[in-house]
Amino acid sequence: MKTEELKQLALTALKDLKAIDVVTLDVHEMTSITDIMIICSGRSTRHVKSLADNVVKLAKQHQAHYIKTEGEKEGEWVIVDLADVIVHVMLPTMREFYHLEDLWEPIKIRRENHS
């Protein structure tokens, strides 16, 4: 599955369950670990877990070759690693504390419109 397809798949899964403040970062020129990072928030630990689960579910339905998750037990910050796309689903307090967007400051941040 191509990077753009994975990105759209993840964004669709997040939109379906109403993720909050979705940001997409193209990091392919800054790191070799991934091409795209998606960062979003959920309203509660249950919402965070559901958002991450929905990304995994949709990725499996589309036969994504690589899917790994971390943090689903606690549900404060769940990472869904799809190789070329990494999705960070966080509680707003965690997101504010870690400021992931600031780590990638040179990158133009693209906020996804989920209207």
Secondary structure, DSSP 8 states (H G I E B T S, - for coil): --HHHHHHHHHHHHHHTT-EEEEEEE-TTT-SS-SEEEEEE-SSHHHHHHHHHHHHHHHHHTT-S--EEESTTT-SEEEEE-SSEEEEEE-HHHHHHH-HHHHTTTS--EE----
